[in-house]
Amino acid sequence: MSTNLSIIGTSITKFGELWEKSLVELMTEAVTEAVRDAGVDPEDIEAIFVANKAAGSFENQLHLNALASQLFPHFPPAVHIEAACASGGAALLAAEHALLAGQYKTVLVVGAEKMTDVSAEETTEILASAADATRQFGSTFPALYALVADMYLRKHALTSEVLATIAVKNHRHALKNSKAQFRKELSLEQVMQSAIIAPPLRVFDCSPISDGAAAVVLTTQPHKAKARVAGAGQGQDAMVLADRRSLTTFRATSTAAKQAYQRAGMKPADIQCAEVHDCFTIAELLAIADLGFFPEEEAGRATLQNQTTLGGKIIINPSGGLKACGHPVGATGVKQVAYLAELVSRGEADRVLAHNVGGAGGTAVVHILEKAL
Amino acid sequence: MKPAAYWRQSKTWQQWLGRTGTVIASTSIHLAPPQLAAFVPYSYVIVDFGNEKMEFMGAGQDELRVGDEVVCVLRKLCVPSDEALIPYGIKVVKKAEA
Protein backbone atom coordinates (compact mmCIF):
# COMPACT_ATOMS: atom_id res chain seq x y z
CA MET A 1 0.00 0.00 0.00
CA SER A 2 1.42 3.38 -0.98
CA THR A 3 0.49 5.29 2.18
CA ASN A 4 2.38 4.20 5.26
CA LEU A 5 -0.12 2.41 7.48
CA SER A 6 1.46 1.51 10.81
CA ILE A 7 0.37 -0.53 13.76
CA ILE A 8 1.59 1.38 16.79
CA GLY A 9 -0.28 -0.26 19.65
CA THR A 10 -1.67 -3.72 20.29
CA SER A 11 -3.29 -5.66 23.08
CA ILE A 12 -4.85 -9.08 23.55
CA THR A 13 -6.72 -10.07 26.72
CA LYS A 14 -6.49 -13.55 28.11
CA PHE A 15 -8.78 -15.82 26.04
CA GLY A 16 -10.96 -18.43 27.73
CA GLU A 17 -14.00 -19.03 29.84
CA LEU A 18 -13.80 -15.74 31.75
CA TRP A 19 -16.84 -15.80 34.02
CA GLU A 20 -15.55 -12.86 36.05
CA LYS A 21 -15.37 -10.54 33.02
CA SER A 22 -18.22 -8.94 31.07
CA LEU A 23 -18.14 -7.92 27.41
CA VAL A 24 -17.64 -4.27 28.42
CA GLU A 25 -14.83 -5.16 30.83
CA LEU A 26 -13.07 -7.15 28.10
CA MET A 27 -13.42 -4.28 25.62
CA THR A 28 -12.21 -1.76 28.21
CA GLU A 29 -9.17 -3.86 29.07
CA ALA A 30 -8.17 -4.28 25.40
CA VAL A 31 -8.77 -0.62 24.49
CA THR A 32 -6.93 0.81 27.52
CA GLU A 33 -3.90 -1.42 27.02
CA ALA A 34 -3.66 -0.81 23.24
CA VAL A 35 -3.76 2.99 23.70
CA ARG A 36 -1.16 2.77 26.50
CA ASP A 37 0.99 0.47 24.31
CA ALA A 38 0.77 2.95 21.40
CA GLY A 39 2.04 5.74 23.65
CA VAL A 40 -0.56 8.19 22.30
CA ASP A 41 -2.91 10.46 24.18
CA PRO A 42 -6.41 8.88 24.29
CA GLU A 43 -7.70 12.05 22.61
CA ASP A 44 -5.48 11.28 19.59
CA ILE A 45 -7.84 8.41 18.73
CA GLU A 46 -10.05 9.98 16.06
CA ALA A 47 -12.39 7.06 15.40
CA ILE A 48 -13.16 3.55 16.63
CA PHE A 49 -14.09 0.45 14.63
CA VAL A 50 -15.72 -2.25 16.77
CA ALA A 51 -15.76 -5.89 15.62
CA ASN A 52 -18.34 -8.20 17.19
CA LYS A 53 -20.44 -10.98 15.76
CA ALA A 54 -23.33 -11.66 18.10
CA ALA A 55 -23.49 -9.66 21.35
CA GLY A 56 -27.13 -9.05 20.48
CA SER A 57 -27.79 -12.79 20.81
CA PHE A 58 -25.23 -13.75 23.46
CA GLU A 59 -25.78 -10.80 25.81
CA ASN A 60 -28.76 -8.86 24.39
CA GLN A 61 -26.29 -6.01 24.03
CA LEU A 62 -26.00 -3.93 20.88
CA HIS A 63 -24.97 -0.31 20.18
CA LEU A 64 -21.39 -1.43 20.75
CA ASN A 65 -20.02 1.58 18.89
CA ALA A 66 -21.38 3.89 21.63
CA LEU A 67 -20.12 1.50 24.31
CA ALA A 68 -16.61 1.78 22.87
CA SER A 69 -16.76 5.53 22.26
CA GLN A 70 -17.70 6.30 25.87
CA LEU A 71 -14.41 4.76 27.00
CA PHE A 72 -12.80 7.99 25.74
CA PRO A 73 -13.20 11.46 27.24
CA HIS A 74 -13.85 13.05 23.82
CA PHE A 75 -16.38 10.45 22.53
CA PRO A 76 -14.81 9.79 19.12
CA PRO A 77 -17.08 8.57 16.28
CA ALA A 78 -17.42 4.79 16.29
CA VAL A 79 -19.01 2.10 14.13
CA HIS A 80 -19.76 -1.58 14.66
CA ILE A 81 -18.76 -3.99 11.88
CA GLU A 82 -20.20 -7.51 11.60
CA ALA A 83 -18.97 -10.13 9.14
CA ALA A 84 -19.50 -13.29 11.22
CA CYS A 85 -16.12 -14.69 12.38
CA ALA A 86 -14.38 -12.30 9.94
CA SER A 87 -15.74 -9.26 11.82
CA GLY A 88 -12.24 -8.48 13.12
CA GLY A 89 -10.59 -8.56 9.70
CA ALA A 90 -13.45 -6.56 8.19
CA ALA A 91 -13.23 -3.91 10.93
CA LEU A 92 -9.48 -3.58 10.35
CA LEU A 93 -10.10 -3.14 6.61
CA ALA A 94 -12.73 -0.45 7.26
CA ALA A 95 -10.31 1.36 9.56
CA GLU A 96 -7.50 1.14 6.98
CA HIS A 97 -9.78 2.46 4.24
CA ALA A 98 -10.73 5.47 6.40
CA LEU A 99 -7.03 6.15 7.08
CA LEU A 100 -6.05 5.72 3.42
CA ALA A 101 -8.87 8.08 2.40
CA GLY A 102 -7.36 10.69 4.70
CA GLN A 103 -10.50 10.90 6.83
CA TYR A 104 -8.55 10.16 10.02
CA LYS A 105 -4.88 9.97 11.01
CA THR A 106 -5.05 7.63 14.02
CA VAL A 107 -7.80 5.13 14.79
CA LEU A 108 -8.50 2.20 17.08
CA VAL A 109 -9.92 -1.19 16.14
CA VAL A 110 -11.30 -3.35 18.93
CA GLY A 111 -12.76 -6.83 18.56
CA ALA A 112 -14.58 -8.53 21.42
CA GLU A 113 -16.92 -11.43 22.07
CA LYS A 114 -18.48 -12.80 25.26
CA MET A 115 -19.71 -16.32 24.47
CA THR A 116 -19.66 -18.41 27.62
CA ASP A 117 -22.77 -17.11 29.40
CA VAL A 118 -24.97 -19.45 27.32
CA SER A 119 -24.98 -23.25 26.84
CA ALA A 120 -23.05 -25.03 24.06
CA GLU A 121 -26.37 -25.82 22.33
CA GLU A 122 -27.47 -22.17 22.42
CA THR A 123 -24.01 -21.11 21.18
CA THR A 124 -24.35 -23.58 18.30
CA GLU A 125 -27.66 -21.95 17.42
CA ILE A 126 -26.27 -18.40 17.64
CA LEU A 127 -23.23 -19.26 15.53
CA ALA A 128 -25.49 -20.90 12.94
CA SER A 129 -26.77 -17.38 12.21
CA ALA A 130 -23.70 -17.03 9.98
CA ALA A 131 -25.22 -19.64 7.65
CA ASP A 132 -28.15 -19.03 5.29
CA ALA A 133 -31.08 -19.39 7.72
CA THR A 134 -33.58 -20.59 5.14
CA ARG A 135 -31.42 -22.60 2.74
CA GLN A 136 -29.16 -24.37 5.26
CA PHE A 137 -31.83 -25.29 7.82
CA GLY A 138 -30.64 -27.83 10.36
CA SER A 139 -26.97 -27.21 9.65
CA THR A 140 -24.44 -26.34 12.32
CA PHE A 141 -21.00 -24.84 11.82
CA PRO A 142 -19.18 -28.07 12.62
CA ALA A 143 -21.47 -29.85 10.12
CA LEU A 144 -20.68 -27.44 7.28
CA TYR A 145 -16.94 -27.84 7.86
CA ALA A 146 -17.49 -31.60 8.25
CA LEU A 147 -18.96 -31.68 4.71
CA VAL A 148 -15.86 -29.87 3.48
CA ALA A 149 -13.63 -32.31 5.39
CA ASP A 150 -15.55 -35.29 3.99
CA MET A 151 -14.99 -34.06 0.42
CA TYR A 152 -11.36 -33.09 1.06
CA LEU A 153 -10.24 -36.32 2.72
CA ARG A 154 -11.87 -38.44 0.01
CA LYS A 155 -10.45 -36.33 -2.83
CA HIS A 156 -6.89 -36.53 -1.52
CA ALA A 157 -7.08 -40.07 -0.08
CA LEU A 158 -6.24 -38.80 3.43
CA THR A 159 -7.47 -40.00 6.81
CA SER A 160 -8.52 -37.95 9.82
CA GLU A 161 -4.95 -38.34 11.14
CA VAL A 162 -4.01 -35.25 9.13
CA LEU A 163 -6.73 -33.27 10.96
CA ALA A 164 -5.54 -34.54 14.34
CA THR A 165 -1.96 -33.56 13.43
CA ILE A 166 -3.12 -29.94 13.07
CA ALA A 167 -4.85 -30.00 16.48
CA VAL A 168 -1.74 -31.46 18.15
CA LYS A 169 0.56 -28.88 16.50
CA ASN A 170 -1.61 -25.88 17.39
CA HIS A 171 -1.96 -27.03 20.99
CA ARG A 172 1.83 -27.38 21.15
CA HIS A 173 2.26 -23.84 19.73
CA ALA A 174 -0.13 -22.45 22.36
CA LEU A 175 2.10 -23.71 25.20
CA LYS A 176 4.24 -20.57 24.89
CA ASN A 177 1.29 -18.15 24.46
CA SER A 178 0.29 -16.82 27.88
CA LYS A 179 -3.02 -15.50 26.45
CA ALA A 180 -4.11 -18.89 25.07
CA GLN A 181 -7.26 -20.61 26.32
CA PHE A 182 -5.61 -24.06 26.21
CA ARG A 183 -1.99 -24.47 27.25
CA LYS A 184 -2.02 -28.22 27.31
CA GLU A 185 -0.44 -30.72 24.92
CA LEU A 186 -2.71 -33.21 23.20
CA SER A 187 -1.69 -36.55 21.69
CA LEU A 188 -2.87 -37.80 18.30
CA GLU A 189 -4.74 -40.58 20.10
CA GLN A 190 -6.55 -38.12 22.38
CA VAL A 191 -7.74 -36.12 19.38
CA MET A 192 -8.70 -39.17 17.31
CA GLN A 193 -10.61 -40.77 20.17
CA SER A 194 -12.42 -37.63 21.35
CA ALA A 195 -16.21 -37.30 21.11
CA ILE A 196 -17.74 -37.08 17.64
CA ILE A 197 -19.36 -33.71 16.84
CA ALA A 198 -20.02 -34.11 13.08
CA PRO A 199 -17.91 -36.84 11.46
CA PRO A 200 -15.11 -36.72 10.51
CA LEU A 201 -14.82 -33.82 12.98
CA ARG A 202 -14.39 -34.62 16.66
CA VAL A 203 -14.48 -32.26 19.60
CA PHE A 204 -10.69 -31.68 19.46
CA ASP A 205 -10.99 -30.71 15.77
CA CYS A 206 -13.14 -27.75 16.84
CA SER A 207 -12.00 -24.39 18.19
CA PRO A 208 -13.43 -23.69 21.64
CA ILE A 209 -16.17 -21.32 22.78
CA SER A 210 -14.26 -18.34 24.17
CA ASP A 211 -14.46 -14.94 25.77
CA GLY A 212 -11.84 -12.39 24.83
CA ALA A 213 -10.93 -9.11 23.22
CA ALA A 214 -8.08 -7.59 21.22
CA ALA A 215 -7.30 -4.09 20.02
CA VAL A 216 -4.97 -2.38 17.59
CA VAL A 217 -4.06 1.29 17.12
CA LEU A 218 -3.33 2.25 13.50
CA THR A 219 -1.86 5.48 12.21
CA THR A 220 -0.64 7.15 9.03
CA GLN A 221 1.49 9.54 11.09
CA PRO A 222 5.23 9.24 11.77
CA HIS A 223 5.39 7.29 15.03
CA LYS A 224 7.40 4.41 16.48
CA ALA A 225 5.66 1.41 14.90
CA LYS A 226 5.40 -2.28 15.82
CA ALA A 227 4.73 -3.30 12.20
CA ARG A 228 3.57 -1.88 8.89
CA VAL A 229 0.42 -3.01 7.05
CA ALA A 230 1.93 -3.99 3.70
CA GLY A 231 -1.26 -5.19 2.04
CA ALA A 232 -4.77 -6.44 2.62
CA GLY A 233 -7.62 -7.95 0.69
CA GLN A 234 -11.16 -9.27 1.02
CA GLY A 235 -12.95 -12.05 -0.85
CA GLN A 236 -16.50 -13.37 -0.84
CA ASP A 237 -18.21 -16.56 -1.99
CA ALA A 238 -21.65 -18.19 -1.94
CA MET A 239 -22.81 -18.88 1.64
CA VAL A 240 -24.49 -22.18 0.74
CA LEU A 241 -21.84 -24.86 0.19
CA ALA A 242 -24.00 -26.55 -2.43
CA ASP A 243 -23.77 -23.38 -4.55
CA ARG A 244 -19.93 -23.43 -4.63
CA ARG A 245 -17.84 -24.51 -7.59
CA SER A 246 -15.42 -26.36 -5.33
CA LEU A 247 -15.61 -27.54 -1.73
CA THR A 248 -11.93 -28.36 -1.34
CA THR A 249 -10.81 -24.77 -1.76
CA PHE A 250 -12.22 -21.47 -0.43
CA ARG A 251 -12.47 -18.99 -3.26
CA ALA A 252 -12.97 -16.11 -0.76
CA THR A 253 -9.53 -16.87 0.70
CA SER A 254 -7.70 -17.08 -2.62
CA THR A 255 -9.34 -13.83 -3.81
CA ALA A 256 -8.40 -11.99 -0.59
CA ALA A 257 -4.86 -13.41 -0.68
CA LYS A 258 -4.30 -12.41 -4.30
CA GLN A 259 -5.25 -8.79 -3.52
CA ALA A 260 -3.09 -8.72 -0.38
CA TYR A 261 0.00 -10.16 -2.11
CA GLN A 262 -0.42 -7.76 -5.03
CA ARG A 263 -0.79 -4.71 -2.76
CA ALA A 264 2.18 -5.80 -0.66
CA GLY A 265 4.30 -6.62 -3.71
CA MET A 266 4.97 -10.03 -2.17
CA LYS A 267 4.45 -13.68 -3.00
CA PRO A 268 3.55 -16.61 -0.72
CA ALA A 269 7.20 -17.68 -0.44
CA ASP A 270 8.02 -14.31 1.18
CA ILE A 271 5.81 -15.05 4.20
CA GLN A 272 7.64 -16.51 7.20
CA CYS A 273 4.72 -17.19 9.46
CA ALA A 274 0.94 -16.96 9.33
CA GLU A 275 -2.06 -16.95 11.61
CA VAL A 276 -4.75 -18.78 9.64
CA HIS A 277 -8.42 -19.27 10.47
CA ASP A 278 -8.45 -22.81 11.93
CA CYS A 279 -11.95 -22.68 13.43
CA PHE A 280 -11.90 -26.40 12.60
CA THR A 281 -8.75 -28.37 11.79
CA ILE A 282 -9.89 -28.91 8.18
CA ALA A 283 -9.96 -25.13 7.69
CA GLU A 284 -6.17 -24.93 8.20
CA LEU A 285 -5.60 -27.55 5.48
CA LEU A 286 -7.64 -25.53 3.00
CA ALA A 287 -6.04 -22.25 4.10
CA ILE A 288 -2.41 -23.28 3.59
CA ALA A 289 -3.22 -24.15 -0.04
CA ASP A 290 -5.59 -21.24 -0.73
CA LEU A 291 -2.97 -18.80 0.63
CA GLY A 292 -0.41 -20.28 -1.77
CA PHE A 293 1.95 -21.84 0.78
CA PHE A 294 1.51 -25.37 -0.63
CA PRO A 295 -0.27 -26.81 -3.70
CA GLU A 296 -3.64 -28.31 -2.70
CA GLU A 297 -2.48 -31.86 -3.34
CA GLU A 298 0.59 -31.39 -1.09
CA ALA A 299 -1.04 -29.61 1.87
CA GLY A 300 -1.92 -32.86 3.65
CA ARG A 301 1.53 -34.38 3.26
CA ALA A 302 3.23 -31.12 4.29
CA THR A 303 1.12 -31.09 7.45
CA LEU A 304 1.91 -34.72 8.28
CA GLN A 305 5.64 -34.06 7.64
CA ASN A 306 5.77 -31.08 10.07
CA GLN A 307 6.31 -28.49 7.34
CA THR A 308 3.89 -26.09 9.08
CA THR A 309 5.70 -25.75 12.41
CA LEU A 310 9.08 -24.55 13.70
CA GLY A 311 11.79 -26.05 11.48
CA GLY A 312 9.39 -26.50 8.56
CA LYS A 313 8.73 -24.42 5.45
CA ILE A 314 6.45 -21.93 7.22
CA ILE A 315 5.11 -21.58 10.77
CA ILE A 316 1.31 -21.79 10.73
CA ASN A 317 -0.57 -20.51 13.77
CA PRO A 318 2.29 -19.71 16.15
CA SER A 319 -0.28 -18.40 18.69
CA GLY A 320 -1.99 -21.78 18.78
CA GLY A 321 -4.56 -20.51 16.29
CA LEU A 322 -8.27 -20.43 16.94
CA LYS A 323 -7.98 -24.09 17.90
CA ALA A 324 -5.85 -23.64 21.04
CA CYS A 325 -5.55 -19.88 21.63
CA GLY A 326 -9.34 -19.65 21.50
CA HIS A 327 -11.96 -18.13 19.22
CA PRO A 328 -13.98 -15.26 20.69
CA VAL A 329 -15.37 -14.76 17.21
CA GLY A 330 -15.47 -10.95 16.93
CA ALA A 331 -12.01 -10.65 18.51
CA THR A 332 -10.23 -13.26 16.40
CA GLY A 333 -9.33 -11.19 13.30
CA VAL A 334 -7.98 -8.37 15.48
CA LYS A 335 -6.10 -10.80 17.72
CA GLN A 336 -4.37 -12.40 14.69
CA VAL A 337 -3.05 -9.03 13.50
CA ALA A 338 -2.16 -7.87 17.05
CA TYR A 339 -0.30 -11.13 17.76
CA LEU A 340 1.65 -10.97 14.48
CA ALA A 341 2.51 -7.27 14.95
CA GLU A 342 3.98 -8.21 18.34
CA LEU A 343 6.04 -11.01 16.73
CA VAL A 344 7.37 -8.59 14.11
CA SER A 345 8.16 -5.91 16.70
CA ARG A 346 10.14 -8.47 18.74
CA GLY A 347 12.14 -9.30 15.60
CA GLU A 348 10.86 -12.90 15.45
CA ALA A 349 9.66 -12.46 11.85
CA ASP A 350 9.78 -9.76 9.15
CA ARG A 351 6.87 -10.70 6.86
CA VAL A 352 3.72 -12.30 8.23
CA LEU A 353 0.14 -12.97 7.13
CA ALA A 354 -3.23 -13.07 8.91
CA HIS A 355 -6.19 -14.96 7.44
CA ASN A 356 -9.67 -14.42 8.89
CA VAL A 357 -12.76 -16.27 7.61
CA GLY A 358 -16.46 -15.57 8.10
CA GLY A 359 -18.93 -18.44 8.12
CA ALA A 360 -17.90 -21.52 6.19
CA GLY A 361 -15.92 -19.41 3.72
CA GLY A 362 -18.54 -16.85 2.68
CA THR A 363 -16.13 -14.05 3.64
CA ALA A 364 -12.34 -13.96 3.96
CA VAL A 365 -9.95 -11.15 4.88
CA VAL A 366 -6.18 -11.37 4.50
CA HIS A 367 -3.61 -8.97 5.97
CA ILE A 368 0.12 -8.92 5.31
CA LEU A 369 2.35 -7.14 7.83
CA GLU A 370 6.02 -6.38 7.58
CA LYS A 371 8.75 -4.89 9.68
CA ALA A 372 8.25 -1.14 10.17
CA LEU A 373 10.52 1.12 8.12
CA MET B 1 -40.02 -21.02 14.00
CA LYS B 2 -42.18 -17.90 13.61
CA PRO B 3 -45.44 -18.47 11.66
CA ALA B 4 -44.52 -15.95 8.95
CA ALA B 5 -41.07 -17.52 8.43
CA TYR B 6 -42.72 -20.95 8.33
CA TRP B 7 -45.21 -19.83 5.69
CA ARG B 8 -42.39 -18.31 3.58
CA GLN B 9 -40.31 -21.49 3.63
CA SER B 10 -43.38 -23.55 2.74
CA LYS B 11 -43.47 -21.76 -0.62
CA THR B 12 -40.40 -23.80 -1.72
CA TRP B 13 -41.86 -27.25 -0.92
CA GLN B 14 -43.39 -27.68 -4.36
CA GLN B 15 -40.00 -27.05 -5.96
CA TRP B 16 -38.37 -29.97 -4.09
CA LEU B 17 -40.98 -32.61 -3.13
CA GLY B 18 -40.42 -35.92 -4.89
CA ARG B 19 -37.15 -34.91 -6.53
CA THR B 20 -34.39 -37.50 -6.46
CA GLY B 21 -30.65 -36.99 -6.33
CA THR B 22 -27.34 -38.45 -5.17
CA VAL B 23 -25.51 -37.67 -1.94
CA ILE B 24 -22.09 -36.15 -2.77
CA ALA B 25 -20.94 -35.15 0.75
CA SER B 26 -22.21 -36.37 4.07
CA THR B 27 -21.90 -35.83 7.79
CA SER B 28 -24.12 -36.41 10.79
CA ILE B 29 -24.87 -33.89 13.49
CA HIS B 30 -24.30 -34.99 17.08
CA LEU B 31 -24.56 -31.55 18.74
CA ALA B 32 -27.54 -29.48 17.59
CA PRO B 33 -29.42 -26.33 18.61
CA PRO B 34 -32.07 -26.96 21.33
CA GLN B 35 -35.06 -27.22 18.96
CA LEU B 36 -33.29 -29.93 16.94
CA ALA B 37 -31.74 -31.80 19.86
CA ALA B 38 -34.40 -34.54 19.81
CA PHE B 39 -33.34 -35.54 16.27
CA VAL B 40 -29.62 -36.14 16.95
CA PRO B 41 -27.75 -37.81 15.44
CA TYR B 42 -29.22 -36.76 12.10
CA SER B 43 -27.58 -36.72 8.67
CA TYR B 44 -26.74 -33.47 6.92
CA VAL B 45 -25.82 -33.89 3.26
CA ILE B 46 -25.19 -32.18 -0.03
CA VAL B 47 -27.34 -33.71 -2.76
CA ASP B 48 -26.61 -33.45 -6.48
CA PHE B 49 -29.91 -33.25 -8.39
CA GLY B 50 -28.19 -33.19 -11.78
CA ASN B 51 -28.88 -29.57 -12.69
CA GLU B 52 -28.33 -28.17 -9.19
CA LYS B 53 -27.01 -29.08 -5.75
CA MET B 54 -28.64 -28.45 -2.38
CA GLU B 55 -28.05 -29.11 1.33
CA PHE B 56 -30.65 -31.02 3.36
CA MET B 57 -31.20 -32.71 6.70
CA GLY B 58 -31.71 -36.43 6.51
CA ALA B 59 -35.06 -37.63 7.88
CA GLY B 60 -34.97 -39.84 10.97
CA GLN B 61 -31.66 -41.24 12.15
CA ASP B 62 -30.76 -43.18 9.00
CA GLU B 63 -27.10 -42.59 8.15
CA LEU B 64 -26.86 -41.28 4.60
CA ARG B 65 -23.62 -42.04 2.77
CA VAL B 66 -21.93 -40.62 -0.29
CA GLY B 67 -23.44 -42.30 -3.37
CA ASP B 68 -26.85 -42.93 -1.76
CA GLU B 69 -29.84 -42.16 -3.98
CA VAL B 70 -32.23 -39.96 -1.99
CA VAL B 71 -35.65 -38.41 -2.47
CA CYS B 72 -37.09 -35.18 -1.01
CA VAL B 73 -39.93 -35.70 1.46
CA LEU B 74 -41.97 -33.57 3.86
CA ARG B 75 -41.08 -34.14 7.53
CA LYS B 76 -41.25 -32.37 10.89
CA LEU B 77 -38.42 -29.81 11.09
CA CYS B 78 -38.39 -29.10 14.82
CA VAL B 79 -39.79 -30.67 17.92
CA PRO B 80 -42.86 -28.51 18.59
CA SER B 81 -43.63 -26.98 21.97
CA ASP B 82 -47.14 -27.22 23.42
CA GLU B 83 -48.19 -23.82 22.13
CA ALA B 84 -46.28 -23.41 18.87
CA LEU B 85 -47.25 -24.62 15.43
CA ILE B 86 -45.72 -27.88 14.20
CA PRO B 87 -43.18 -26.90 11.55
CA TYR B 88 -42.72 -29.17 8.54
CA GLY B 89 -40.15 -28.85 5.78
CA ILE B 90 -38.10 -30.70 3.20
CA LYS B 91 -35.71 -33.47 4.28
CA VAL B 92 -34.25 -36.37 2.29
CA VAL B 93 -34.56 -40.14 2.76
CA LYS B 94 -32.96 -43.07 0.93
CA LYS B 95 -34.94 -43.65 -2.26
CA ALA B 96 -35.63 -47.30 -1.48
CA GLU B 97 -37.35 -46.28 1.79
CA ALA B 98 -39.52 -43.50 0.39
Contacts between the chains, C-beta under 8 A, distances in Angstrom:
chain1	res1	chain2	res2	distance
A	120	B	31	6.7
A	121	B	31	7.1
A	121	B	32	7.1
A	121	B	33	5.9
A	121	B	34	5.0
A	121	B	37	6.4
A	122	B	33	7.5
A	122	B	34	6.8
A	124	B	31	6.1
A	124	B	32	6.8
A	124	B	33	5.4
A	125	B	33	3.5
A	125	B	34	6.7
A	125	B	35	7.9
A	128	B	33	6.5
A	134	B	5	7.8
A	134	B	8	7.4
A	134	B	9	5.7
A	135	B	54	7.7
A	135	B	55	7.2
A	136	B	55	5.5
A	137	B	9	7.5
A	137	B	57	7.0
A	137	B	77	6.6
A	137	B	89	6.4
A	138	B	29	7.4
A	138	B	32	7.8
A	138	B	36	6.2
A	138	B	42	7.2
A	138	B	44	6.3
A	138	B	56	7.8
A	138	B	57	3.7
A	138	B	77	7.3
A	138	B	91	8.0
A	139	B	29	7.9
A	139	B	44	5.8
A	139	B	55	6.4
A	140	B	29	5.7
A	140	B	31	6.9
A	140	B	32	6.3
A	140	B	33	7.2
A	140	B	44	7.9
A	142	B	29	7.7
A	142	B	31	7.0
A	143	B	27	5.3
A	143	B	29	5.0
A	143	B	44	4.6
A	146	B	27	3.6
A	146	B	44	7.9
A	147	B	25	4.4
A	147	B	26	7.4
A	147	B	27	5.5
A	147	B	44	7.2
A	147	B	45	7.7
A	147	B	46	5.9
A	147	B	55	7.7
A	148	B	25	7.8
A	149	B	27	7.9
A	150	B	25	5.0
A	150	B	26	6.0
A	150	B	27	5.9
A	150	B	66	7.3
A	151	B	24	7.8
A	151	B	25	4.9
A	154	B	66	7.2
A	195	B	30	7.6
A	196	B	30	5.3
A	197	B	30	5.7
A	197	B	31	5.4
A	198	B	27	4.5
A	198	B	28	6.5
A	198	B	29	5.4
A	198	B	30	6.4
A	198	B	31	7.7
A	198	B	44	7.4
A	199	B	27	5.7
A	199	B	28	6.1
A	200	B	27	7.7
A	201	B	27	7.6
A	240	B	54	7.9
A	240	B	55	6.4
A	241	B	25	7.8
A	241	B	46	6.2
A	241	B	55	6.2
A	242	B	46	5.0
A	242	B	47	7.8
A	242	B	52	7.8
A	242	B	53	3.9
A	242	B	54	4.9
A	242	B	55	4.9
A	243	B	53	7.3
A	247	B	25	6.6
A	247	B	46	7.8
